[in-house]
């Protein structure tokens, strides 16, 4: 896992929980580090509970790292859909 804003990498430290899937959620990485909920662009059910299975040693649970990771104090967030337009010259 990596952060585009801080440039940090977070290696997997618990290989048993690298990826988890369920019908109620989309992909979950490092369960429960990052869970993408079904219809994530419509509600704030996606959540981050970082760091659990991915950690570079700079963070411990409960140190505000979840807010750094998803921008929310409670760890829940909504996915913002981006539209990509092709420029034709």
Secondary structure, DSSP 8 states (H G I E B T S, - for coil): -B-TTT--B--BS-GGGSEE--SSEEEEETTTTEEEETTTTTSS-EEE--SSSB--SS--TTSSHHHHHHS-TTSEE------------
